[in-house]
């Protein structure tokens, strides 16, 4: 399931229906779609019998955003999967990046390494620590640019989900 927004206003849930090709549930309403790729920047689609030409103006895979031109109007579409929603709930999403004051553990695990120090200036997406969970090493990156106020954990320490690991100034 995905959470989608259009122009940061209209928000809806989007869920592919696995038993049907090109069918989705949009806010629990089933929608059928057909797609025809005309070029890398143009798609023709039919949604529940109505045809649209979709010009793809810009795609940012990193932010999961696309700018589309449909029927004379421009739309910015953003998709969030379950991991993006988890990060948003933990205050680690890009929309709140300027307001982040603390970094919480996204899952329980073992701190394998702390890559930064108190007082250090970091940039958004800089690697802060390595957290081992379920035998996998997860690199935890900074959700914001700023200065590290305090580090509340150390190497080889076990942490709980939502435990505050790092505070920012």
N, C-alpha and C positions, 0 to 999 in steps of 0.2 A: 504494500500500500504506500502511496505517496501523498504528500500534502503539496498542493500547487497553489501558486498565487499569480495573478495577472495584474501588472502595473501596481503592485504592492497594495492593492485594494481588495479585489475579489479573491477569496480563498476557498478552496474546495479540496475534497479528497478524491484521489484517482486510484483505482485498483483494476489492474488487468484481470480479465476473466479467463482463467487458465483453460477451461474446457472449450472456449470459442476463440477462433482467430480474429484479431482486430476488433475485439469487443472489450469494453471497459465499463466499470461502474463509476459514475461521477456523482458524488453525494448520494449514493445508493440507487441511482437511476441508471439502467443499462443503456449504453450508447454503442452503436455499430459504426466502424470507420473503415474506409478503404484509402490506401495511399498509392500515389504514382509519382515516383521521383523523376522530375523533368531534367534537373541538373543538381549540382552540389548546393545551389542557392535557391532552388525552387521546387516545391512539392504541390501536387494537386491532390486534394482530399475530398472525400464524400463522407459526411457525417449525418447519419440517419436520413439519407436521400438528398441532402442539400450539398451542392458542390462549392468548393472554395479553392482559390489559388493562394498559396502561402509562400511569400518571399522571405527567405531567411537572411536577415540583415546582419546579424552578429550572433555568435555562439561563444560563450565562455564556459568551457567544461569544468574549470576549477570551481567556479561559483554556481554551477548548474543553472545558468541563466541563458536565455535566448531572446533576441529581439526579432519579432516577426512582423511582417506587413501583410495584413489581411483586409480585403475589401476597403482600401483607402485609409485604414487606421493602423497605427503602430502599437504593438503590444510587447511588453517585457514579461516573459514567462519564467518562473522559477520553480524548480522541483526540489522537494526535500524528502529523502527516504528516511527509514527508521533511525539511521545513525545520525543524520542531520537533526532530526527531531530530538534525539537524546542529547546531542550537544547543545541545542537551543535550550532545553530544559535545565541543563547544567550551567547555563550562562556562558557557554563557550562558542556561540555562533558569531558570524561576522557582523550581524546587525547590532549586537551589543558589545562589539569589540572595544569601543571607546569607553565603555563603562565597567569593564571587568576589573574587579578588585581582588578576586581570588580564583584559584584554579583547584577544582575538586577532582578526585579520582573518578574516572568514568566507570570503573569496575574494581572489585577487590583484587589484590595482587601483591606481588613482591617487588620492591624498588630495587632494580639491578644497578642503576647508576643515576646520579644527579649530575647534570651537565652544566649547571650554572651556579652562581654564588649570590648571596645577599648583596644588594647594592649594584648589581650588574644591570646594565641597560640591555634590553632585548628587543628584537623586532618581531612583528607578527609572523607566526609560523616557524620561528626559531625553535630548534629542539631543546627541550628543558630537562627531560628525564626519560628513562627507559623503565617501563612497568611490565613485569611478567605476569600474565594471567592465562590460566589454562594451557601452560607450556608454550605460550606464544609471547614473543617480545613485542611490546607496543611502544613506539616512540610517541611521547606526549609533547605536543608543540604548543608554543605560546599562542593564546587566543587574541593577543593584543600586543602592541608596541608599548614599552614603558620600562620602568625600573622595578626590579624585584625588591620588595620590602622585607620579606622573610621567607625562609624555607622551613617548612614544618615537618619535614621527613628527612631520613638519611638512608644511605645505601644499605641494602639487606634488611630493610624494615618492611613488615607487612602492613598493608593499608586496607581500609574498608571502602566500599563504594560510597561516594559523596564526601569522603574525608577531605578536608582542605589540605592541599599539598603545598601550595605556594600563594603568598599574598603579594599583590602589586601596589605600588604607591599611587 
